Every structure is written in C-alpha cells, then in structure tokens.
Amino acid sequence: MIKEYRSLGESLYIETLDNGLKILVSVKPGFNSKTAFFAVNYGSVMQNFTLGEKLIKSPAGVAHFLEHKLFDNPDGSVDGAFALNGASPNAFTSYDMTAYHFDCTDNFDANLSTLLSFVMTPYFTEESVAKERGIIEQEIRMWEGRMSSVNLSNLYSCMYENHPVATPILGTKQSISEITADTLYTCHSAFYNPSNMALTVAGDVDPQAVFDAARALTPAGFAEKALPDYGHPEVLAPIKSRVTKDADVSAPQLVFGCKVMPKEGSALLRASLVSEIALGAVFGKSSPFYTTLYKSGMIRVGFSSYIDYLPGTGMFLAGCESPEPDRVLESFAQTLQNIRENGIDKRDLLRVKAATYGYKLRSLESFDSICYDLADAAFCGYEPLSEFALFDSIDSDECSRFICDNILSDNLAVSVLMPKSN
C-alpha cells in the first residue's frame, strides 16, 4: 500500500507480511543516507507476561540485557559485518520498545540483511552472559551515580506501587544476577516474533526490495504472542506525597509528577500532541510561569515538563534546579489554579502550536526520527504521520481541559535532593 502525504512531501510504503511483520518505508528520493530500524514491541516494563496459559516472571533488566547480547553471534560481534559494509549500527531499550538500527550511504541491501539476520538469531552461553553481566553492572553503577537518575527513582517510589516503570530500565545488580542464558532465550522467543515487531526504513531505497528481504530473512508463520502483565492497576493518588534526601549536589534538585490515565491508538496520539502544546504554552520558556521564576532566580537550570504514555500507565513529570523548590511548587499550583479559572491564553497557545508544528515538520528531515515515529505508530495503533492533521482542531479550550483533568495538585508526588551540609 502506498500513502501519499502531499502537504508534507512524504510517500509511505506499507506492507504487513504473512508472518505479521509490519514494514513501513519512507522513500526519500535524492538522499544519500539510508536508515533502517528493526524494532520490537518489548521494553523494560514487560517483565511479567503470559504465554499460552503460563505466567512467566522475568528479572528486571532482561530487555536491555537482550539488546546487548544479540550483537554477539558464534562468529563474533556483528559490528564487524556492519563496518565492512560502511554502516554505523546501534540499539536502544526504552520502557516499551527495543530497537536495532543502522545508518549507511552504500551497501544498504547487505546491511539490511545483517540487521534482519542477527536480531532473529539469538546465541547465548552462560559464559558470555556472565561476561556481559559485568559490563551491565558498570552501567548500573554509572546510572546510580547520576543524581538526576537517583531523584527520578525516588519520585517513582512515591508514585508507583505495582507498575514496573518504577524499576530502572537497566535493572538492578540483584536482578541482573538472576538472568541466565535460558532467561534470554525464553524472552527472545516470547517477544521477538515478527507479529510483535516492525521494520521501518527511510531513504532513497526500493520498497519492494525491502519487503522481499524481510520476507526471506524473518521466520514464516504466526507465533503466539506474549501478553504482558503490568501488575494490579494503579490508583491516581501517590503512595507517598514527598521525599527529601541529602545528596552530592551543588543546589537543590526538584522533580515532581503524577500518574495519568493510559491511552491507546488515536486517543494516545491526540493526548500526546495536546499535552505537548498545552505544557509548552503554560510552562515553556516563554510562559509567564517560567519567565517570572527565572528572573527571580528561582530557576537556575531550565524547567522541563512533559506527559509520557506507557503500556498500563501514563505520567506527568516536571523538574528543575532551584534554590527554593517550595516556591517553584507554589507557583506551579497557582498557575494550575489560574488555568482552572481563566483557561490558557489563546495567543500563547497559537504561538506554541505554530512552533510545535514547525519542529515536527523539521523532524521529517531526520531519518532516525522518522523510523522511530513509524515504529511507534505501528506498536501504538495509530496512523503514521496523522498528527499533522490534528493541529487545526486543537484549541485553547481543549488544552485547558486537558491540564485541569490530568494534573491535579492532590495527586502530585515530589522528590527533592538537597546539598549535603558541610
């Protein structure tokens, strides 16, 4: 199927193979660079899952561990195969996705074959798992040494009782000590099946050649899908309203947030876009909230705020560095109250909406961004590139309602890191 987005200058070729693999190709005539993503609808929050009638509980950090180990095969690291063909490979694990990708200018077909082959061909030994465990332990120590990570972890412990988002993507030293070769094989078999994956490509490529390569190099037939279990549904109120700890920081570090109801499909896409525009208008760098706090010295390092939707949950998060965190929180509460009484200023909203549209339009020039967004659309169940058509219908009233309905002062949890006294 070919979808033309003439207003965006985009042509999208879409195919779903008989084995369930979704393939989306953004053709970019005249560009030398080419990018391919091979993504799995599997991230760190999918620790527990049902396969058939069996409930499987895996240690935290397996998704990330798998991402590392798949680059090894009986012949050595696949990095060498990519290097021979001039490609730069990489991978990442998030809460809800694992993706393997490469960029190249030449030998795209050979690099695509390497990508498809190594991701679908697991090879683990207890010896190699033990070696990798040491490498990931170093990553965990580095993560634990970042005060921003510590602060966010403290906040999650206030917000969440059951959902695995509170566990670091890397896992913990204890949890990765429980990961074995059998654990990796089990989780690879459960999630790395074509019907739970997506291949996305951007560049001056032949879409049919991409479809044919994927058909030849991925397993035939449908495999049974694993059904993730995110624990007992969370209530919106936090477990604990605040935690304050001393830490090796030069100035107080503030993060706060609340849970929001999860979304799926087109509702998720609209809520994500509305939240981005609304939060930018109310708390962005040109907002009265930000400029007042910045001029008074209450914000030293930029204030950030966003809403993230994940499988089984959603969350609003915000934070900054401030000499007086409580004054920031007071100003935040006053701003929320002002929105309830007066709504979001229409001029502020129009300005942020235009800037957001421009930013997203420019992101179509980034092949990495395109491939990620196409994979996200495939997994979340919304039409690719459809967010551009939503802008005209988003107004101040909808954005004001969104803020009022989702960000409630009573549901906020707060974490503060204070400088250790001498």
TORKOL-4160 file (C-alpha; in steps of 0.2 Angstrom, whole numbers, padded with zeros to 4 digits, m for minus):
422
<pt num="1" X="0000" Y="0000" Z="0000"/>
<pt num="2" X="0006" Y="0017" Z="m0004"/>
<pt num="3" X="0001" Y="0033" Z="0006"/>
<pt num="4" X="0005" Y="0050" Z="m0001"/>
<pt num="5" X="0006" Y="0065" Z="0011"/>
<pt num="6" X="0007" Y="0079" Z="m0002"/>
<pt num="7" X="0006" Y="0093" Z="0010"/>
<pt num="8" X="0021" Y="0085" Z="0019"/>
<pt num="9" X="0030" Y="0079" Z="0004"/>
<pt num="10" X="0031" Y="0062" Z="0010"/>
<pt num="11" X="0027" Y="0045" Z="0002"/>
<pt num="12" X="0025" Y="0030" Z="0013"/>
<pt num="13" X="0025" Y="0012" Z="0008"/>
<pt num="14" X="0017" Y="0000" Z="0020"/>
<pt num="15" X="0016" Y="m0019" Z="0020"/>
<pt num="16" X="0011" Y="m0032" Z="0033"/>
<pt num="17" X="0019" Y="m0049" Z="0029"/>
<pt num="18" X="0010" Y="m0066" Z="0031"/>
<pt num="19" X="0020" Y="m0068" Z="0047"/>
<pt num="20" X="0013" Y="m0052" Z="0055"/>
<pt num="21" X="0029" Y="m0041" Z="0052"/>
<pt num="22" X="0024" Y="m0023" Z="0049"/>
<pt num="23" X="0035" Y="m0014" Z="0037"/>
<pt num="24" X="0035" Y="0005" Z="0034"/>
<pt num="25" X="0046" Y="0013" Z="0021"/>
<pt num="26" X="0048" Y="0032" Z="0019"/>
<pt num="27" X="0055" Y="0035" Z="0002"/>
<pt num="28" X="0067" Y="0050" Z="0001"/>
<pt num="29" X="0072" Y="0052" Z="m0017"/>
<pt num="30" X="0089" Y="0060" Z="m0020"/>
<pt num="31" X="0096" Y="0057" Z="m0002"/>
<pt num="32" X="0112" Y="0048" Z="0000"/>
<pt num="33" X="0109" Y="0042" Z="0018"/>
<pt num="34" X="0098" Y="0027" Z="0022"/>
<pt num="35" X="0092" Y="0022" Z="0039"/>
<pt num="36" X="0084" Y="0006" Z="0045"/>
<pt num="37" X="0076" Y="0001" Z="0062"/>
<pt num="38" X="0071" Y="m0016" Z="0067"/>
<pt num="39" X="0060" Y="m0013" Z="0082"/>
<pt num="40" X="0052" Y="m0025" Z="0095"/>
<pt num="41" X="0036" Y="m0021" Z="0105"/>
<pt num="42" X="0046" Y="m0026" Z="0120"/>
<pt num="43" X="0053" Y="m0015" Z="0134"/>
<pt num="44" X="0059" Y="m0015" Z="0152"/>
<pt num="45" X="0041" Y="m0014" Z="0159"/>
<pt num="46" X="0036" Y="m0030" Z="0151"/>
<pt num="47" X="0044" Y="m0041" Z="0165"/>
<pt num="48" X="0030" Y="m0052" Z="0168"/>
<pt num="49" X="0019" Y="m0060" Z="0154"/>
<pt num="50" X="0008" Y="m0074" Z="0150"/>
<pt num="51" X="0012" Y="m0086" Z="0136"/>
<pt num="52" X="m0001" Y="m0098" Z="0132"/>
<pt num="53" X="m0008" Y="m0102" Z="0150"/>
<pt num="54" X="0009" Y="m0100" Z="0158"/>
<pt num="55" X="0013" Y="m0084" Z="0168"/>
<pt num="56" X="0032" Y="m0080" Z="0166"/>
<pt num="57" X="0041" Y="m0068" Z="0178"/>
<pt num="58" X="0057" Y="m0062" Z="0172"/>
<pt num="59" X="0070" Y="m0052" Z="0182"/>
<pt num="60" X="0071" Y="m0033" Z="0179"/>
<pt num="61" X="0083" Y="m0028" Z="0165"/>
<pt num="62" X="0081" Y="m0043" Z="0153"/>
<pt num="63" X="0075" Y="m0032" Z="0138"/>
<pt num="64" X="0091" Y="m0022" Z="0140"/>
<pt num="65" X="0102" Y="m0037" Z="0143"/>
<pt num="66" X="0095" Y="m0045" Z="0127"/>
<pt num="67" X="0099" Y="m0029" Z="0117"/>
<pt num="68" X="0117" Y="m0031" Z="0122"/>
<pt num="69" X="0119" Y="m0049" Z="0119"/>
<pt num="70" X="0111" Y="m0050" Z="0102"/>
<pt num="71" X="0126" Y="m0041" Z="0095"/>
<pt num="72" X="0136" Y="m0057" Z="0098"/>
<pt num="73" X="0135" Y="m0072" Z="0087"/>
<pt num="74" X="0145" Y="m0088" Z="0085"/>
<pt num="75" X="0157" Y="m0079" Z="0073"/>
<pt num="76" X="0159" Y="m0064" Z="0084"/>
<pt num="77" X="0152" Y="m0047" Z="0085"/>
<pt num="78" X="0140" Y="m0041" Z="0071"/>
<pt num="79" X="0148" Y="m0024" Z="0072"/>
<pt num="80" X="0162" Y="m0030" Z="0061"/>
<pt num="81" X="0150" Y="m0036" Z="0047"/>
<pt num="82" X="0142" Y="m0018" Z="0048"/>
<pt num="83" X="0159" Y="m0010" Z="0047"/>
<pt num="84" X="0164" Y="m0020" Z="0032"/>
<pt num="85" X="0149" Y="m0013" Z="0023"/>
<pt num="86" X="0151" Y="0005" Z="0029"/>
<pt num="87" X="0137" Y="0005" Z="0041"/>
<pt num="88" X="0135" Y="0013" Z="0059"/>
<pt num="89" X="0124" Y="0001" Z="0070"/>
<pt num="90" X="0117" Y="0005" Z="0086"/>
<pt num="91" X="0102" Y="0000" Z="0098"/>
<pt num="92" X="0092" Y="0006" Z="0112"/>
<pt num="93" X="0080" Y="m0001" Z="0125"/>
<pt num="94" X="0066" Y="0010" Z="0132"/>
<pt num="95" X="0051" Y="0006" Z="0144"/>
<pt num="96" X="0041" Y="0000" Z="0129"/>
<pt num="97" X="0052" Y="m0003" Z="0114"/>
<pt num="98" X="0069" Y="m0011" Z="0109"/>
<pt num="99" X="0076" Y="m0006" Z="0093"/>
<pt num="100" X="0091" Y="m0010" Z="0082"/>
<pt num="101" X="0096" Y="0001" Z="0068"/>
<pt num="102" X="0110" Y="0007" Z="0056"/>
<pt num="103" X="0114" Y="0022" Z="0045"/>
<pt num="104" X="0123" Y="0020" Z="0029"/>
<pt num="105" X="0126" Y="0028" Z="0012"/>
<pt num="106" X="0131" Y="0012" Z="0002"/>
<pt num="107" X="0128" Y="m0007" Z="0003"/>
<pt num="108" X="0111" Y="m0004" Z="0010"/>
<pt num="109" X="0104" Y="m0021" Z="0005"/>
<pt num="110" X="0119" Y="m0030" Z="0013"/>
<pt num="111" X="0117" Y="m0020" Z="0029"/>
<pt num="112" X="0098" Y="m0024" Z="0030"/>
<pt num="113" X="0102" Y="m0042" Z="0028"/>
<pt num="114" X="0114" Y="m0041" Z="0043"/>
<pt num="115" X="0101" Y="m0032" Z="0053"/>
<pt num="116" X="0087" Y="m0044" Z="0050"/>
<pt num="117" X="0098" Y="m0059" Z="0052"/>
<pt num="118" X="0107" Y="m0055" Z="0069"/>
<pt num="119" X="0091" Y="m0049" Z="0078"/>
<pt num="120" X="0082" Y="m0065" Z="0073"/>
<pt num="121" X="0096" Y="m0077" Z="0078"/>
<pt num="122" X="0100" Y="m0077" Z="0096"/>
<pt num="123" X="0116" Y="m0085" Z="0103"/>
<pt num="124" X="0119" Y="m0086" Z="0122"/>
<pt num="125" X="0130" Y="m0096" Z="0133"/>
<pt num="126" X="0132" Y="m0095" Z="0152"/>
<pt num="127" X="0150" Y="m0089" Z="0149"/>
<pt num="128" X="0145" Y="m0074" Z="0138"/>
<pt num="129" X="0130" Y="m0070" Z="0149"/>
<pt num="130" X="0142" Y="m0069" Z="0164"/>
<pt num="131" X="0154" Y="m0058" Z="0155"/>
<pt num="132" X="0140" Y="m0046" Z="0149"/>
<pt num="133" X="0133" Y="m0045" Z="0167"/>
<pt num="134" X="0149" Y="m0037" Z="0172"/>
<pt num="135" X="0148" Y="m0024" Z="0159"/>
<pt num="136" X="0130" Y="m0020" Z="0163"/>
<pt num="137" X="0134" Y="m0019" Z="0182"/>
<pt num="138" X="0146" Y="m0005" Z="0177"/>
<pt num="139" X="0132" Y="0004" Z="0168"/>
<pt num="140" X="0121" Y="0002" Z="0183"/>
<pt num="141" X="0135" Y="0010" Z="0194"/>
<pt num="142" X="0136" Y="0024" Z="0182"/>
<pt num="143" X="0117" Y="0026" Z="0182"/>
<pt num="144" X="0116" Y="0026" Z="0201"/>
<pt num="145" X="0130" Y="0040" Z="0201"/>
<pt num="146" X="0119" Y="0052" Z="0191"/>
<pt num="147" X="0109" Y="0062" Z="0204"/>
<pt num="148" X="0096" Y="0065" Z="0191"/>
<pt num="149" X="0093" Y="0046" Z="0190"/>
<pt num="150" X="0093" Y="0045" Z="0209"/>
<pt num="151" X="0080" Y="0059" Z="0210"/>
<pt num="152" X="0069" Y="0051" Z="0197"/>
<pt num="153" X="0070" Y="0034" Z="0205"/>
<pt num="154" X="0065" Y="0042" Z="0222"/>
<pt num="155" X="0050" Y="0050" Z="0213"/>
<pt num="156" X="0044" Y="0034" Z="0206"/>
<pt num="157" X="0045" Y="0026" Z="0223"/>
<pt num="158" X="0032" Y="0039" Z="0229"/>
<pt num="159" X="0021" Y="0037" Z="0213"/>
<pt num="160" X="0020" Y="0019" Z="0210"/>
<pt num="161" X="0016" Y="0003" Z="0220"/>
<pt num="162" X="0014" Y="m0010" Z="0207"/>
<pt num="163" X="0019" Y="m0004" Z="0189"/>
<pt num="164" X="0036" Y="m0010" Z="0184"/>
<pt num="165" X="0040" Y="0008" Z="0177"/>
<pt num="166" X="0047" Y="0011" Z="0194"/>
<pt num="167" X="0061" Y="m0001" Z="0191"/>
<pt num="168" X="0076" Y="0005" Z="0181"/>
<pt num="169" X="0077" Y="0000" Z="0163"/>
<pt num="170" X="0095" Y="m0007" Z="0166"/>
<pt num="171" X="0088" Y="m0017" Z="0181"/>
<pt num="172" X="0097" Y="m0018" Z="0197"/>
<pt num="173" X="0113" Y="m0028" Z="0202"/>
<pt num="174" X="0102" Y="m0040" Z="0211"/>
<pt num="175" X="0090" Y="m0043" Z="0196"/>
<pt num="176" X="0103" Y="m0045" Z="0183"/>
<pt num="177" X="0112" Y="m0058" Z="0193"/>
<pt num="178" X="0097" Y="m0069" Z="0191"/>
<pt num="179" X="0097" Y="m0068" Z="0172"/>
<pt num="180" X="0103" Y="m0083" Z="0163"/>
<pt num="181" X="0105" Y="m0089" Z="0145"/>
<pt num="182" X="0089" Y="m0098" Z="0147"/>
<pt num="183" X="0080" Y="m0082" Z="0153"/>
<pt num="184" X="0086" Y="m0073" Z="0137"/>
<pt num="185" X="0081" Y="m0087" Z="0126"/>
<pt num="186" X="0064" Y="m0088" Z="0134"/>
<pt num="187" X="0061" Y="m0069" Z="0132"/>
<pt num="188" X="0068" Y="m0068" Z="0115"/>
<pt num="189" X="0056" Y="m0082" Z="0110"/>
<pt num="190" X="0041" Y="m0074" Z="0118"/>
<pt num="191" X="0043" Y="m0056" Z="0111"/>
<pt num="192" X="0055" Y="m0057" Z="0096"/>
<pt num="193" X="0042" Y="m0064" Z="0084"/>
<pt num="194" X="0038" Y="m0055" Z="0068"/>
<pt num="195" X="0020" Y="m0051" Z="0073"/>
<pt num="196" X="0027" Y="m0041" Z="0088"/>
<pt num="197" X="0040" Y="m0032" Z="0078"/>
<pt num="198" X="0041" Y="m0018" Z="0065"/>
<pt num="199" X="0054" Y="m0014" Z="0051"/>
<pt num="200" X="0055" Y="0004" Z="0047"/>
<pt num="201" X="0066" Y="0012" Z="0033"/>
<pt num="202" X="0070" Y="0030" Z="0027"/>
<pt num="203" X="0080" Y="0034" Z="0012"/>
<pt num="204" X="0081" Y="0033" Z="m0007"/>
<pt num="205" X="0078" Y="0014" Z="m0007"/>
<pt num="206" X="0067" Y="0002" Z="m0017"/>
<pt num="207" X="0052" Y="m0003" Z="m0005"/>
<pt num="208" X="0049" Y="m0019" Z="m0014"/>
<pt num="209" X="0067" Y="m0025" Z="m0011"/>
<pt num="210" X="0065" Y="m0021" Z="0007"/>
<pt num="211" X="0049" Y="m0031" Z="0008"/>
<pt num="212" X="0057" Y="m0046" Z="m0001"/>
<pt num="213" X="0072" Y="m0046" Z="0011"/>
<pt num="214" X="0061" Y="m0046" Z="0026"/>
<pt num="215" X="0050" Y="m0060" Z="0019"/>
<pt num="216" X="0066" Y="m0070" Z="0016"/>
<pt num="217" X="0075" Y="m0067" Z="0032"/>
<pt num="218" X="0061" Y="m0067" Z="0045"/>
<pt num="219" X="0053" Y="m0083" Z="0051"/>
<pt num="220" X="0037" Y="m0089" Z="0042"/>
<pt num="221" X="0020" Y="m0091" Z="0051"/>
<pt num="222" X="0012" Y="m0083" Z="0066"/>
<pt num="223" X="0019" Y="m0086" Z="0083"/>
<pt num="224" X="0009" Y="m0085" Z="0099"/>
<pt num="225" X="0010" Y="m0068" Z="0107"/>
<pt num="226" X="0016" Y="m0065" Z="0124"/>
<pt num="227" X="0003" Y="m0054" Z="0135"/>
<pt num="228" X="0012" Y="m0043" Z="0147"/>
<pt num="229" X="0006" Y="m0041" Z="0165"/>
<pt num="230" X="0009" Y="m0024" Z="0172"/>
<pt num="231" X="0003" Y="m0028" Z="0190"/>
<pt num="232" X="m0013" Y="m0023" Z="0199"/>
<pt num="233" X="m0020" Y="m0006" Z="0191"/>
<pt num="234" X="m0013" Y="0009" Z="0200"/>
<pt num="235" X="m0024" Y="0022" Z="0208"/>
<pt num="236" X="m0020" Y="0040" Z="0203"/>
<pt num="237" X="m0016" Y="0046" Z="0221"/>
<pt num="238" X="0003" Y="0044" Z="0225"/>
<pt num="239" X="0009" Y="0031" Z="0238"/>
<pt num="240" X="0019" Y="0045" Z="0247"/>
<pt num="241" X="0017" Y="0064" Z="0244"/>
<pt num="242" X="0036" Y="0069" Z="0246"/>
<pt num="243" X="0053" Y="0063" Z="0249"/>
<pt num="244" X="0068" Y="0074" Z="0253"/>
<pt num="245" X="0086" Y="0067" Z="0254"/>
<pt num="246" X="0103" Y="0074" Z="0255"/>
<pt num="247" X="0115" Y="0071" Z="0240"/>
<pt num="248" X="0131" Y="0076" Z="0232"/>
<pt num="249" X="0123" Y="0091" Z="0223"/>
<pt num="250" X="0128" Y="0109" Z="0222"/>
<pt num="251" X="0110" Y="0116" Z="0223"/>
<pt num="252" X="0093" Y="0108" Z="0227"/>
<pt num="253" X="0086" Y="0097" Z="0213"/>
<pt num="254" X="0067" Y="0096" Z="0211"/>
<pt num="255" X="0056" Y="0083" Z="0202"/>
<pt num="256" X="0038" Y="0081" Z="0204"/>
<pt num="257" X="0024" Y="0072" Z="0195"/>
<pt num="258" X="0008" Y="0062" Z="0195"/>
<pt num="259" X="0000" Y="0047" Z="0186"/>
<pt num="260" X="m0012" Y="0050" Z="0172"/>
<pt num="261" X="m0024" Y="0038" Z="0164"/>
<pt num="262" X="m0016" Y="0027" Z="0150"/>
<pt num="263" X="m0021" Y="0029" Z="0132"/>
<pt num="264" X="m0021" Y="0019" Z="0116"/>
<pt num="265" X="m0022" Y="0021" Z="0097"/>
<pt num="266" X="m0028" Y="0038" Z="0090"/>
<pt num="267" X="m0033" Y="0044" Z="0108"/>
<pt num="268" X="m0015" Y="0042" Z="0113"/>
<pt num="269" X="m0008" Y="0052" Z="0098"/>
<pt num="270" X="m0020" Y="0066" Z="0101"/>
<pt num="271" X="m0017" Y="0066" Z="0120"/>
<pt num="272" X="0002" Y="0066" Z="0117"/>
<pt num="273" X="0000" Y="0081" Z="0105"/>
<pt num="274" X="m0012" Y="0091" Z="0116"/>
<pt num="275" X="m0001" Y="0089" Z="0131"/>
<pt num="276" X="0015" Y="0094" Z="0122"/>
<pt num="277" X="0006" Y="0110" Z="0116"/>
<pt num="278" X="m0003" Y="0114" Z="0132"/>
<pt num="279" X="0013" Y="0111" Z="0143"/>
<pt num="280" X="0023" Y="0122" Z="0131"/>
<pt num="281" X="0011" Y="0136" Z="0132"/>
<pt num="282" X="0009" Y="0135" Z="0151"/>
<pt num="283" X="0026" Y="0131" Z="0157"/>
<pt num="284" X="0038" Y="0133" Z="0142"/>
<pt num="285" X="0052" Y="0146" Z="0142"/>
<pt num="286" X="0042" Y="0160" Z="0135"/>
<pt num="287" X="0027" Y="0157" Z="0148"/>
<pt num="288" X="0024" Y="0169" Z="0162"/>
<pt num="289" X="0027" Y="0155" Z="0174"/>
<pt num="290" X="0044" Y="0152" Z="0168"/>
<pt num="291" X="0050" Y="0170" Z="0165"/>
<pt num="292" X="0044" Y="0175" Z="0182"/>
<pt num="293" X="0053" Y="0161" Z="0191"/>
<pt num="294" X="0069" Y="0163" Z="0180"/>
<pt num="295" X="0070" Y="0182" Z="0183"/>
<pt num="296" X="0068" Y="0180" Z="0202"/>
<pt num="297" X="0082" Y="0167" Z="0202"/>
<pt num="298" X="0070" Y="0153" Z="0207"/>
<pt num="299" X="0075" Y="0143" Z="0192"/>
<pt num="300" X="0094" Y="0141" Z="0188"/>
<pt num="301" X="0093" Y="0126" Z="0176"/>
<pt num="302" X="0078" Y="0126" Z="0164"/>
<pt num="303" X="0061" Y="0120" Z="0169"/>
<pt num="304" X="0055" Y="0104" Z="0160"/>
<pt num="305" X="0038" Y="0096" Z="0159"/>
<pt num="306" X="0030" Y="0083" Z="0149"/>
<pt num="307" X="0017" Y="0069" Z="0149"/>
<pt num="308" X="0023" Y="0051" Z="0144"/>
<pt num="309" X="0011" Y="0037" Z="0140"/>
<pt num="310" X="0017" Y="0019" Z="0143"/>
<pt num="311" X="0008" Y="0002" Z="0142"/>
<pt num="312" X="m0003" Y="0001" Z="0158"/>
<pt num="313" X="0001" Y="0019" Z="0164"/>
<pt num="314" X="0004" Y="0037" Z="0160"/>
<pt num="315" X="0013" Y="0050" Z="0169"/>
<pt num="316" X="0016" Y="0069" Z="0170"/>
<pt num="317" X="0034" Y="0074" Z="0175"/>
<pt num="318" X="0042" Y="0091" Z="0179"/>
<pt num="319" X="0058" Y="0097" Z="0187"/>
<pt num="320" X="0072" Y="0110" Z="0188"/>
<pt num="321" X="0086" Y="0115" Z="0199"/>
<pt num="322" X="0081" Y="0129" Z="0211"/>
<pt num="323" X="0087" Y="0137" Z="0227"/>
<pt num="324" X="0069" Y="0136" Z="0234"/>
<pt num="325" X="0060" Y="0121" Z="0227"/>
<pt num="326" X="0044" Y="0125" Z="0238"/>
<pt num="327" X="0042" Y="0142" Z="0229"/>
<pt num="328" X="0043" Y="0133" Z="0212"/>
<pt num="329" X="0029" Y="0121" Z="0218"/>
<pt num="330" X="0019" Y="0136" Z="0225"/>
<pt num="331" X="0020" Y="0145" Z="0208"/>
<pt num="332" X="0015" Y="0129" Z="0199"/>
<pt num="333" X="0000" Y="0127" Z="0210"/>
<pt num="334" X="m0005" Y="0145" Z="0207"/>
<pt num="335" X="m0003" Y="0143" Z="0188"/>
<pt num="336" X="m0014" Y="0127" Z="0189"/>
<pt num="337" X="m0027" Y="0137" Z="0198"/>
<pt num="338" X="m0026" Y="0151" Z="0186"/>
<pt num="339" X="m0030" Y="0139" Z="0171"/>
<pt num="340" X="m0045" Y="0132" Z="0180"/>
<pt num="341" X="m0052" Y="0150" Z="0182"/>
<pt num="342" X="m0046" Y="0158" Z="0166"/>
<pt num="343" X="m0040" Y="0145" Z="0154"/>
<pt num="344" X="m0024" Y="0145" Z="0143"/>
<pt num="345" X="m0020" Y="0162" Z="0135"/>
<pt num="346" X="m0025" Y="0159" Z="0116"/>
<pt num="347" X="m0011" Y="0169" Z="0110"/>
<pt num="348" X="0002" Y="0159" Z="0120"/>
<pt num="349" X="m0006" Y="0143" Z="0113"/>
<pt num="350" X="m0006" Y="0149" Z="0095"/>
<pt num="351" X="0012" Y="0153" Z="0096"/>
<pt num="352" X="0017" Y="0136" Z="0104"/>
<pt num="353" X="0006" Y="0127" Z="0092"/>
<pt num="354" X="0015" Y="0135" Z="0077"/>
<pt num="355" X="0032" Y="0132" Z="0085"/>
<pt num="356" X="0027" Y="0113" Z="0088"/>
<pt num="357" X="0021" Y="0111" Z="0070"/>
<pt num="358" X="0037" Y="0118" Z="0063"/>
<pt num="359" X="0048" Y="0107" Z="0075"/>
<pt num="360" X="0039" Y="0091" Z="0069"/>
<pt num="361" X="0040" Y="0096" Z="0051"/>
<pt num="362" X="0058" Y="0098" Z="0053"/>
<pt num="363" X="0060" Y="0081" Z="0061"/>
<pt num="364" X="0054" Y="0074" Z="0045"/>
<pt num="365" X="0072" Y="0078" Z="0039"/>
<pt num="366" X="0079" Y="0066" Z="0052"/>
<pt num="367" X="0079" Y="0048" Z="0046"/>
<pt num="368" X="0081" Y="0042" Z="0064"/>
<pt num="369" X="0066" Y="0052" Z="0070"/>
<pt num="370" X="0056" Y="0046" Z="0055"/>
<pt num="371" X="0060" Y="0027" Z="0058"/>
<pt num="372" X="0057" Y="0029" Z="0077"/>
<pt num="373" X="0040" Y="0038" Z="0074"/>
<pt num="374" X="0034" Y="0025" Z="0061"/>
<pt num="375" X="0039" Y="0010" Z="0073"/>
<pt num="376" X="0029" Y="0019" Z="0087"/>
<pt num="377" X="0014" Y="0021" Z="0076"/>
<pt num="378" X="0015" Y="0003" Z="0072"/>
<pt num="379" X="0015" Y="m0003" Z="0090"/>
<pt num="380" X="0003" Y="0010" Z="0097"/>
<pt num="381" X="m0010" Y="0008" Z="0084"/>
<pt num="382" X="m0012" Y="0025" Z="0076"/>
<pt num="383" X="m0010" Y="0030" Z="0058"/>
<pt num="384" X="0008" Y="0036" Z="0054"/>
<pt num="385" X="0011" Y="0055" Z="0051"/>
<pt num="386" X="m0008" Y="0058" Z="0056"/>
<pt num="387" X="m0003" Y="0070" Z="0070"/>
<pt num="388" X="0000" Y="0084" Z="0057"/>
<pt num="389" X="m0019" Y="0084" Z="0053"/>
<pt num="390" X="m0024" Y="0086" Z="0071"/>
<pt num="391" X="m0016" Y="0103" Z="0074"/>
<pt num="392" X="m0030" Y="0114" Z="0066"/>
<pt num="393" X="m0043" Y="0106" Z="0078"/>
<pt num="394" X="m0033" Y="0109" Z="0094"/>
<pt num="395" X="m0038" Y="0124" Z="0103"/>
<pt num="396" X="m0036" Y="0133" Z="0120"/>
<pt num="397" X="m0052" Y="0126" Z="0127"/>
<pt num="398" X="m0046" Y="0108" Z="0124"/>
<pt num="399" X="m0029" Y="0111" Z="0131"/>
<pt num="400" X="m0035" Y="0120" Z="0146"/>
<pt num="401" X="m0047" Y="0105" Z="0150"/>
<pt num="402" X="m0033" Y="0093" Z="0147"/>
<pt num="403" X="m0022" Y="0102" Z="0160"/>
<pt num="404" X="m0036" Y="0103" Z="0173"/>
<pt num="405" X="m0042" Y="0085" Z="0170"/>
<pt num="406" X="m0025" Y="0077" Z="0171"/>
<pt num="407" X="m0013" Y="0087" Z="0183"/>
<pt num="408" X="m0021" Y="0088" Z="0200"/>
<pt num="409" X="m0012" Y="0095" Z="0214"/>
<pt num="410" X="m0019" Y="0082" Z="0226"/>
<pt num="411" X="m0011" Y="0068" Z="0215"/>
<pt num="412" X="0007" Y="0076" Z="0214"/>
<pt num="413" X="0022" Y="0067" Z="0222"/>
<pt num="414" X="0038" Y="0077" Z="0225"/>
<pt num="415" X="0056" Y="0072" Z="0226"/>
<pt num="416" X="0070" Y="0084" Z="0231"/>
<pt num="417" X="0088" Y="0082" Z="0233"/>
<pt num="418" X="0097" Y="0094" Z="0245"/>
<pt num="419" X="0115" Y="0098" Z="0245"/>
<pt num="420" X="0124" Y="0089" Z="0260"/>
<pt num="421" X="0129" Y="0102" Z="0273"/>
<pt num="422" X="0147" Y="0103" Z="0277"/>
